[in-house]
């Protein structure tokens, strides 16, 4: 089934990571691909220690989308499209029971991946595999295909008071 975690609140990636841990604990094989992230994230180190979870490494970072030049956006599109294609390759589809696609809602919305490729994958495998999608922005085409949709809504956050992201809490 397809799980979607979206919204402006904290905890989308944490929820997806928790579901991956639960799945791995029952013997499921989990593949995690992260978009718009860096390797400097606490859950990555933890997830990589678990036998049944593979976390795809990030080899390039482009920073925040609002800071990207047109050239960086084009480079990001090429990079993230390749990440998506690798994630949904036949080899991975046959090998893994769960796919976690962290922040794919964002790259989908910005057109940094081929939208139709992702939608075709969801349509074909959404009832055969567990697919977990995160990202702040709700994407209607994805939500329509989803079985679980959870909005994580911010009520209060220290960032609103000028507190920067804290290691082990926000990253």
N, C-alpha and C positions, 0 to 999 in steps of 0.2 A: 504494500500500500504506500501511498505518497503522504508524507508528513510535511507540513509547512509551518515554520515559526517565523513570524514577521512582527514588526512594530518598532516603536521608538524606545522601548524599554530594554533594560539590561537583562541578559540571560538567554538569548536565542542560541548562541553557540554553545553555551553551557548546557542547555537542554538537549541539543543535538549530541554533544559529547556524552552526556549521561545515557542517552538512548543507545549510543554506540557501545558504551561499556556494558550495559545490560545485555545487548545482543551478543557481544563477544563472550560474556560470562556464560551464555547458554550454548556456546559452540558455533555461533554464526560467524562468518568471515565478513569483515567490514572494511570498506575502502573509503577513505576520507580525502576529499579534494577541497582546498580552500582558495577562494578568490579574494583579491584585495587585501591579503593579510601578509604578515612577515613570519619568519621562523621564530620570532621572539614572542611566543605565546605559551603560557603555562600549560594549557591543555595538550599542546602538541607533545611536549616531553612526556607527559603521563600516558597519553594514548599510544605513543610509540613503544612503551614498555609492555604493552599487552600483546600477547601472542597472536590473537586473531584479528588485529587491527593494523592496517597499512595506512600511513599518512603520507600523501604525496608531498614531496619537498617543494618549497617555493624557491625558485632561483632568481626571480626578478621582483622588484617592488617599484611601484610607480607613484606612491604617495596618494594623497587624497585626490579624488576625481576633480574637485573644483580647482586644484592647483596644477593640473596637467595641461601641457601645451597640446595643440592639435597633433603634433608629431608623436608625443608620448601616448596620446589616446589611440592613435593608429597602431603603435607598437604594442600597447596593452591589448587591443582587440586581437592582434595576431597571436600574442602569447596566451591569452585566456581561451581563445578558440582552440588552440592546440591542447591546452589543459583539459578542456571539455571533451575533445575527441579522444584523448588518451583515457580519460575516466570511463567513457562509455564504449570503449573498444570491445570487440567481441571477446578478446581474451579476459578482460575484467568482468564482463557480463557473465561469462561462464564460471568464473572463479569466486565471485563475491555474492553474498546474500543481501548485504546492505550497502547502500551508497549514501554518504553524507556529502552534500554539496553546500559548503558553508559560504555564505554571501553571494550565492548564485543569483538571488533576486536582484541584487544591485547590478551585476554585470549584464544580466538580462535586460534590465531597464535602460541601461546606458548603451545597449547595442554592442557590448564588448565581446559577445559570443553570438553565434548564429542561433537566433531564437528558434527557428524551425527545427534545428538539430536537437535542441533540448526538448522541445515539445514532442517531437517524434519519439525520442527515447522514453519520455514519461508515458506516452500513450501505449507504447509497445511493452514496456517493462513495469509499469506502475502497478499491475496486478500480479506480477511474477516475483518481484523483488521489493525490499523495503527501501524507499528512497526518501531521504531527509533533506529538506531545503530550508536555508535560512537567508535572512537579509532584511534590512529595516523596511523596505518598501514592498507593499502588497502588489503582486503582479497577477492581475485577473486571469490571464490565460493559464497560469500555473494553478491558481486557487481552484479554478473550474475542474481541473483534473485531480485535485487532491482528495484524500480520504479524511485526513486530520488537518485542521487549520487552527492554529493558535496565535492569537494576537497578544504580544507582550507589550503592555502599555506602561509608559513611564508616568509615574505620579510625582516622583521626586528623585533627584539625582545630584550628587555632590558636584558634578561638572557645572551645573547651573550656578554654583557659588564660586566657580573658578578653581575648583580642585581638579588637578590633572589626573589622568588614568594612573592607577596604582598597581604595581607588580603583584601578581597573585590574586588580584581582585578583578580588574578590568582587562588585564593581559597576562 
